[in-house]
Amino acid sequence: MAVFRFRLQSVLDYRTGLADRARQELGVLQARVREAEEELAALHRSGKRALQQLGEAQRSKALDFAEITRLLEYGIVLEQQIEAQQQKMIALAKDAKALEKLRERQLEEYQQDDIRREQAETSEIASTRHQRFQVSHP
């Protein structure tokens, strides 16, 4: 008896490979988003510390204008870094969302191909049974 061979197996394998690669890329992007979020949180903590130091410097009896100026400039730099980090996180999140949509679309295609493959197998089995029946009952 001949073994069933799915004619579109190479296409199915290719699409499965695409889905696997998209899943891996998504994992990498999600890790990068987490790292960016952690970096942003660290920048926020640094900003709070700088504000606390500025407040302490202002409360002291002798005001050190050089120190206050340095802390204010540091606060401005931190704000710029926070803004840049937020932009980076937005870009990473968009990339991850696009990959998620690609993965979903490829999963749907894979499922549709799987249904077609099962239908082809069922048709092949039915055809084989019909041929056997025709041969055994002339």
Secondary structure, DSSP 8 states (H G I E B T S, - for coil): ------TTHHHHHHHHHHHHHHHHHHHHHHHHHHHHHHHHHHHHHHHHHHHHHHHHHHHSSS--HHHHHHHHHHHHHHHHHHHHHHHHHHHHHHHHHHHHHHHHHHHHHHHHHHHHHHHHHHHHHHHHHHHHHHHH--
